[in-house]
Amino acid sequence: MGQTLVYKILGSHLVEGKLAAGEQIGIRIDQTLTQDATGTTAFLLYELMWADPSDSRCKTELRAAKVKTDLSVSYVDHNMAGFGPENHNDHLYLQTIAAKCGVYHSRAGNGICHQVHLERFSKPGATLLGSDSHTPTAGGIGMLAIGAGGLDVAVAMAGGPFYLRCPKVLGVKLTGELNEWVAAKDVILKLLSILTTKGNVGWVVEYLGQGAERLSVPQRATITNMGAELGVTTSIFASDEQTRKFLAAQKREKDYQPLAADSDAEYDRVIEINLAELEPMSACPSSPDNVKPVREIAGLEIGQVVVGSCTNSSFADLMMVAKVLKGRRINNMVEFAIAPGSREVLNMLAQNGALADMISAGARILESGCGPCIGQGFSPANEVVSLRTFNRNFAGRSGTKGDKVYLVSPETAVASALTGRITDPRDLPELPGLKYPKIELPDEFAINDNMIEQPLSDEEAAKTEVLRGPTIVVPQPPAPLPQKLKGKVLIKCGEKITTDHIMPAGIFLKLRSNVPEYAKVVFDCFNEEGKPTFAERALQLKEKAIAGVIVAGESYGQGSSREHAALCPMYLGVRVVVAKSIERIHKANLINFCIVPIEFAEPADYDKIECGDELVIDNLLEAIKGSNKVKIINATSSFEFVGRLELSARDREILLSAGLLNYTRKKTNE
């Protein structure tokens, strides 16, 4: 039996375990990426690996060795607006620690990490681990690219393997060809309508078929990027002639190699999608899997349109928008913005006149960065419908409470910007002289890497001073778990709680390098005016040596990879999460920061627990050592229930070692 492409790459990078679905494996990581919202913490934790925790100087004087990957890149793309010193302090730290550790550094303004990495560094057949959940974007070029928490990335930079459950492989067979005005975004929205955002942990999506062969690398990257919303480990396309053409246009043809699944490869499941049968789709508020055909919601008045994000900000996407806008004017009641994915794209739009066409049509040009996608500006007005070409529309993520965000393709976005209402772009030809603008990728991109700083020589790196401003605080490692845990339920959450719910971005994201400050807004969206906040209640328990407990429904921790959703609760004294199910990256982050992830053996037991209940686990350490179950007593209601401990042997060691940082130090010493 032949191999899938996923298993071929896993097999060539396997350092521990065996390739059997469900088994824990360790793989060698060739490349890493970090971005500024996660990178400061990742590099601080990387430095802590080489520090003696008993030395008081490690709180202010850290050191770090040169990274051991083939290539690591530190990007600045999330927090670029400087309202106060915090963001620029982080940028200077990231710039100087990258120089110290032999890491490439992409400066603010150079572009979104996933777009830039796809253009300048991605490599078919290689492995990439990134401290951002949309790292799978590089799967569009045949790379096995996985999102993870910053501490896992730090371990990979230090030369350690990345551990994961060997996945099942879902083959998505694409047939046919996309019709005019139907986009790659509609492919992934269709798949989200089938699979939803939950229940896909432990799977990888592998695209195949003649329909896949017809898609360009930017189209493929849109699909693999938003595949993160499925909750799968990653998504990947074969490396073929489309890949070679893209790399050649980026003057990187030397990185090309043909890679595909064997013709007789067997998949754990196969879904077939005929591209010719697809139509424009939209993810309606407030989840990426609340998908409807655009025709069903057409006519709804809108007030804002934003084209950009790591999902849809490629040269091809923005050229299509520019062609439609040329000689036209957006609706007077629509606020319209464009955020190019990289400086390369922005330069090319400026050089060929497309940028002027968009500006003349009334577009506002935003910086090449994440910006509105994470609530960093351009938030919609109250009660205004906002159309965005982004990947997430979680409630409040835009920076506006009660927002009404719809996720659409650039085709649907520009059509709606012209009419002032949600419009199926297939209806646009009614406008005089408008034809579908078929965009071909250029034979050569306008490459300019002068905002990517190269790694220094060892001698120059040794002389580099790492700049740590006063707003950068070294994270506090977790304390060991107790044998008998006495805890109190601090919050009872519902279904599909995202890391945005746990750790808000927007105006608070600038606090990410100062855990004591950032921790004050844990679960801020659930805080009630005039009542103690989650953080205040948690710290009160911590002072009394009572553990904080979080209770949640299905798919807890979906969305962003931000490890602060585990790091900040840990700082507040949270030691246990009990949920119906927990998403992959967040579960790993909980373990890394010594918070025990427990799942209800009987989901109905969730209904028998209330906020404020006292929970007791008599034999926590014994259960972690060798059991798949743990008995939990609800002392408030005299109710006893069983939780599942779905942990690998390594997960158990990490928890018993008081987190991944201590575990890594111990292994290094051994």
N, C-alpha and C positions, 0 to 999 in steps of 0.2 A: 504494500500500500504506500502511495506517495505521501509527501509531506505538504502541509499548508505552508504558506510563506511565513506566518507567525512562528511556527515550530522550527523552520529552518534558521531563522535569526536567533531564536531562543537557544537552539542547539549549538550554534556557533559561539555563543557567549556564556554557556552554562559552566558554572564553577562549583555548584553544589546542588544535590538533589537529582531527581529524575523527571523526565518530561512525561508526566501523566497528570491529567486534569485533576485539580484539587490538591496535589502534592506541593509542599513548599519548595521553591527553588531559589537559588542565588545566581544572579547573572552579572557579568562584567559590564560596566558602564563606560562607553567610549567618550561621551560628551555630557556636560551638564549646562543648564542655564538657570539663572536666578533673575528676578526683577526686584525693583526697589521696595515694593510693598512687602516682599518676603525675604529679600536678599540681605537686608541689614541683620535680621535675626539669624539667618542661615550662616552668614559669615562670623557673627559673634559666637554662635555655637561651634562653628569650625575652629575658631581660635581657642575656645574653652577645651577642646579635645587635647590640646597640647599644654594646657595649664594644670598646675597642681592645685586642686580645690582647697587644700589646707593652707595655701599661701594667700595671705590677705591681699597681696598685690594683684592677684588674678581678677579682682573687681575693677581694676583700672589699667593694669599693665598686662596686656595679653600678647601672645606671639603666635605665629602660624607658619606652618611649613608650606612648601610649594605643592600645588595640586598634582595629583598623580594620574589624572585623566589625559586622554589624547588632546582634549580641548575643553575649556570651560569659559563661559561668557557671563559677565555681569551686565545686565541691562537696566537702564533707567527709563521707565515709560509710564509708570502709574501716577506718581505724585510729582508733578512738575511745576505746578503753581505754588509760589512761595508765599503763603499767608503766615508770616512768622518764620523763624529760623529753622524749624524742624526738618523740612524737606531738603533744604540745601545742606544742612549738617549731614544728613544721610547720604546725599550724593557725594560729598567730599570723602566721607568714610568709605563708601563703595569704590570710589575711584582709587583711593590710596591702598586699600586692602587688596584690591585686584592687582595693583602693581606689585605689592609685596608677595603675593601668592602665585604669580605666573598666570593670571587670568586676563582674558580679553575684556575690555570695558567699552560698552556702547553708551555714549553720553546722551543726556537728555536732549531730545529733538531729533535723534537719529532714527527713532521709530519704535514700533511695538515689537517686543521680543520675538513673538512667533512669526511675524512677517519678515523681520530682519534675519532671523535664524534660517527661515526657509530659503531666503534669497542668498545668503552669504556663507552659511555653515552646514546646513543639513546634508546628510550623506546617506545614500541608499545602503541598506544592509547593516548600518551602524545602530547603536543604542544611544538614546538620549533620555536623561532624567532631568526634569525641570520642576522648580518650586512654584509651579503654576498649573492649574488643572487643565489648561488648554494647550499644554505641551504637545499632545497628540496631533496638533496641526502638521508637524513634520512627517506624519504618516502619509501625507499626500505625496511625498517624494520617495516612499519605500523605506522609511526609517521606522524602527520600533521606538516610539517616543512616548514616554509615560510621565504623567504628573504625579508629584509626591510632596510631602511636607519638607520644609527647609532642612530639618535635621537629617532626614534620609539623604537629601542631596549633599549635605555637608560630609556625611560618611562616604558617599560616592567620590567626592572630591579628594578625600583622604585615601582613596584607593580601595575602599571596601566594596563588596558586592551589594547589589540591591536585591532584597528578598520580596517575593510575592508568591501567591498561589498560582501554580501553573494553570493557565486559563483554558476554558473551553473556547472553541472558535466558531463564530457565527459567520457563515458565508452569505454575503449579500450579492446576489447575481443581478447585475444591471444589464438589461437588454434595450434595444431600440436607441433612439436619439432624442435629445431634448428639443421641443418645439420652440419657436420664437416666443420670447417674453417669459419663458419658463427657465428657471435658474438652478444652479447647484444647491442653493439654499433650500429650494423646494424638495430636493432629494432627501436631505437630512430631516426636514420637517415631516416628510411623509414617513420616514423610518421612526421618528419620535411618536407619531400618531399610532404606530403599530406596537412599539415596544414600551413606550412611556419612559418616565425618568427613574423608575424604581424596578427592582427585581432583576437587574442585569449585572450585579456584582459577580466577578469571576469570569467574565466573558471578554473576548476581543472580537472586534468586527473586521472582517477581511473582505474587501470589495473585489469582485471578479466579473468576468463576462465582457462581451463586445461593447456594451454600453459604457463600462468603466474605461475601456481603451480609448474611447472617443473624448473623454474628459481631459481638459488641460490640467497641469499641476495646480494652478490657482483654484480651479474648480474643485479639484480633489481636496485641496487644503481646507476649503470652506466646509466640506463634508466631514473630514476627520476632526477639524477644530470643534464643531458643534456636536460631534459624537461624544464629547465629554458630558453632555447633558443626559445621555443615556445611562450614565453611571458605569460604563464598561471601563476596562483597564486602559484600552487604547483602540485605535482604528488604523487601518493601513491599506494602501493600494500597492499594486506591483510597480516595480521600476522598469519602464519600457521606453519606447521611442519618444513618448511625450516627456518623460523624465529627462532623457538625453537632450532634447531640444531646449528644455527650460534651463538645464545646467550649462549648456553651451551658450545660451544667451546671457547667462550670468558669468561667463568666462571661467566656468568651473567644470568643464567636461571631463577633466581628469578624475573627478569624484564619481563619475557615472559607472555603474555596473548593472547589467540586466538581472533582474530578480523577480521570480514569480513562483507560485505554488506549482507542484507537479500536476500534470494533467489528470492523474488518478487520485489526487488528494481527496480525503474524506473529511467532511465538516460535521460538527456536532448538531448543527441545524443549518438549514438554507432557507433564505427568504428571497423571492424573486420580485424585482421591481422593473416594470417596463417604463423607461424614461419617456417614451412617446405618449404614455397615458397620463402623465403627471400634469398638474395645473398649478398656477400660483397659489401658495399656501401662506398662512399666518399663524403664529403662536399667539393666542389671545391672553389677556391678563388672567392670572399672574403666574404662569408656569410655562416652560418651553414645550411641554407636551399637551397643552390645551390648544390643539391644532384644528383649524377649520380652513376650508377653501376660501380664498379671498372673495370670490363671487358671493359667498353667503353673508359676508359682513360689509360688502361694498355699499358706499353711500354714507357711511358714518363720518361725520365731520371731524376733522383733525386740526390740531393747532401747532404741531411740531413734527419735523422729520429730521433724522440724523443718519447719515451714511458713513460708516466707518467700523471700528473695532477690529480685533484680530480675525473676525469671521469674514468680513466683506470690505476690505480696504485695499485690495490689490489694484495694480495698474489697469487690468481688464475691467474690473468692477467700476472704477471711477471714470474710465474712458467711456463706458456705456452711459453713465449718468450725464457726462459732459455732452455727448452726442445728442441725447434727448433734449437737454436744456438749451443747446445752441440756438440763439435767436428767439428764445422764449423767456417768459417771466413766471416765476413761481407765484402761487396764489397769495394775495395780500394778507390773508389771515394765517399764513403758515410761517413759522420760524424754521429756517432750513439751514443745516450745517453739514459740512464735509470734513472728515478727519482722515487724511491719507495714512496708510499703514506704515509707511517708511519715508525717509527723506529721499530715497531713490525714486519712489513713486511721485512724491511731491515735485521733485526736480523735473521729472519727465513731463508731468502735466504742465509745468510752467514753461518748459522749452517748446512744447508743441502747440501751445495756445489753449489747451483744454481748460486750464485753470482760469484763464480770462473769461471763457465762455460760462463757467459756473458762477464766477463772481458777477458777471453781467446779468445773469439770471436771478440774482438775489441771494446767492449762497454765502454763508459765513464760513470762512476757512479756519478750522481749528488746528491745533498743534498735532504733529504726528505722534500720537500717544493714545493711552486708554481713555483718559478723560471721562466723558459722559457715561461710558459703560459701567464705571464703578462709582458713579455719583460725584465725580470731581468736576462739577460745573455743568452747565447746560441742562439743568433740571427743568422739567416741564412745569407749567403753571398748574394751579389747582383745577381739577375737573377737566383738564385738557388731554385729549388723546394724542399720544406720542408714538409715531412709527419709527422703529429703529432696525438697522440691519445687524443687530448684535446677536449674542448667543443666549442671554439670560434676561428674563423680565420678572424676577422675583419681586414681590411687593416691597416698595420703598427703595429698591436698589438704585433707582434713578436719582435719589436724593429728595424726592417728594413723597410724603406720606399719602397713601390712597391713590397712587399714580395709576394711569391706564396705559400701559406700555404694550404695544404689539410688535412682534418680531417678524420681519418680512425680508424679501430679497431686495437688492438695489433697484431692480426693475419695478417692483411694486412701490417702493419708496419714492422714486422719482415721478412715477405716474401720479401718485397721490399728492405729492408736493405741487404739481401743476394744477390739479383740480380742486384741492382743498378738502377732499374727502377720500376715504379709502377707495381705491380704484384698481380694478383688475387691469394690469398693464396691457392685456390683449385688446382692451377697448381704446387704447391710446391712438391707434391709427385714424380715429375719427378726427383728430386734430389735423389741420391742413399741412400737407407736405411731410408728415412724419412716417418714416419707415423704421422697421426694426434695425438697430445699428449692430451689425455683427462685428465683433472686435477680435482681431487676430493679435496674438502676442508678438512683440518685436523680435527680430533676429538677434538684437543686442540691446541689453538694458544699459542705462546711463549710470555706470557704477562709480561711486565715490565713497571710499571707506575712511575718509580722513576724520570722521568722528567715532571711529572704532580704534581705541588705543590698544596697541599690541603688547603682549607680555614683555617684560624687561629681562635683561640678562641677570644672572644670579648676583653679579657684583652690583648692578644698579638697584636691584630689588632690595638688597641688604641695606642700602643707604636710604631707602624710602621711609619716611615717617608716616605712620598711619594716623590720620586725623579723626579724632573722636570728640565731637562737640558735646556740650553739657546735656543735650537732650537724648543722647545715646546711652542707654543703661544696660549693663551686662545682665542677661537673664539669670534668674535664680533657678538652680537645678531642683528637681522634685525631692521630697523626703521619702524615705522607705515606707512601704505599706505596712499597716499593723496586722497582727495575726487575727485579732478580733476587731472588726470595724463597726463603730457606732455612728450612724449617719442620720441626716434629716433631709427630706425631699425639699429642695429649694424652689423647684419649678416643675410643673407637669406640662409638657409640650404636646402638641398634636402631631399630625402626620407631615412628612416632607419638610421638616425643619432644616433650613439651609445654614451654611456657615455665615451668610449675611445676617440671618436672624441672631446668631450667636455673637458674632463680632461685626458690628456695622462698619462699613467703609465710609464713603462720603467725607464729611468734615472731620471725622474722627481718625481717618486713616493716617494722618500725619503723626499720630501718637504711637505708631507701631514699634518704634525702637525704644519705647519706654513702657515696659509691661505694667508697672504699678499704676501709671496713668491710664493706659489703654484698658486695663482690667475694670476700670470704673464704669465702662459702658457695655459690659457683657450683658447680653439679652436686653439691651436698651429699649428695643421696640415693645417689650412686654412690661416695662416699668410704668407704674401709674403715678400721676402727679399727686404729691402730698403724702405718698407712702414710701417706706424704705426701698431702695433699689435692690436689685438682685445682688450687686456687689456688696452693698452695705450689710445685707442679711448674711451673705456668705462669710464675710470677714468677722462678723459677730460670732458665728459658729466656730470659725477657725481659732479664735481667741479662747474658746472653751474646749478646744481639742475635739470638736465634733465634726465629722466629715460631711461635706456637702454632697448631695446626690441629685442627679438630673434624671427625670423620667420622661420618656418620649415614645412616640408612635413609630410608624414605619418610615424607613429611609431617612433616619436622623443623620444630619451632617452632609447632605448633598450639596453640590455646587463647588465653590472655590476650594483650593487646596490650603488656604491660609491656616497655618498651624497655630496662630493666635487663638483659634477657636478651641484649642486644647490647652495651649500654654497659659492663657489668661485665666480660664477656670481653675487650672492647677494652682496658679498663684493665689487664687481666692480660697483654696482649700477643698475643691471638688475632687473626690477620689473615685467616684463610681458613676457610670452612666448605665441606666437600665432602659432598654428600648426594644421595640418589636423587631427592628432591624437597623443596622448602622452601615453607612456607605464606606467604600474601601479606603479612600485616602484619609477620611476623618478617623476611622477606626485605627489605622496605623498611627496617626498623630496622637490619639488618646493613649495608646500603648507606649509610644515614645516618651510621653510626659507622665507616665505612671498613673494614668486614670484607667480603671478597670472597665472594659467594655463588656457588658452583660446583656444578653438578649432573653426575653421572656420565653420560657419553654411552652407556656400556654398564653397566647396573645390576650385572652380574655382576662388574665390577671392584671393587665394594665388598668382595667376599669375599677379595680378594687383598691387602687392607691390614690391618695390625695396629696396635694401640696401641704407640707407641714408634718406629714407622717414620719415617725421615727422608724428607721430600718436598721436591723442588726444582722451582721454576718459573723458567725462565731469562728469559722475556720477558713478565713479568706486565703491565707498563704498556702495552707494545705490544698485547698481547691485549685489554686493557681498552679501548684507544683505538678498535679497529676490527674485532675478530674475535668470532665467535660460539663459538669453540673455544679451548681452551688446553691445551698439552701439559704433563703433570705426570710427573715422574720419581720413582719410588720408589727412592731410592738404597740402601735397606736390602736390597731383594730384586732390584735391577736390573730392575725392571718399569716399563714406560712405559704410561701410559693417557691418555685424552683426557677433558677436562671441558667441559661446555657453559656458556657465558656468555650467559644469556638476559637481556640488559640493554637498556634503552632508551638513546637518545642522552643523555638527561638523567641516567640512572643512571650512565653512564660518566663524565660530567662531574663528578658528585658524588664518585665514587671517586677520580678524578684530582685533585680539589680537596681531598682529605683530609677528606671528610665534608660533610654537608649544612650544618652551621653555617658552615664556611669558604666553601662554595659560595654560600650566601645572602649573606654579607658581600661577596663578590666581585661578585655580581650587583647588590647594592644600590649599591656604589661605582660600578659601570659606569652 
